[in-house]
């Protein structure tokens, strides 16, 4: 009944979750229309009423650059070591901007470090 299929989340890679989120975002209007049907699954109805489309798109916006970085640095037929520093810089800049744009103020923001990105 959907124009596009929903992608099921896989636990083998983190970006499987991103693929699922994008799939839901693309089908959000159709899913909400299906959830209104009295014969619809009660769980679907509950999830669709609680789902915040703005937040869903914001999460996708945060994760997209990490997915692009993963794909960029995972080339099979060419070396990518020369791309690591530039990719890390892009991710740190992106994440810093996202944290700066957040409406929630983290009291320990001055102690926030990006050491987890160093593993890239």
Secondary structure, DSSP 8 states (H G I E B T S, - for coil): --SS------SSSTHHHHHHHHHHHHTHHHHHHHHHSTTS-HHHHHHHHH--HHHHHHHHHHHHHHHHHHHHHT-SSS--GGGHHHHHHHHHHHHHHHHHH-SS--TTGGG---GGGGG-
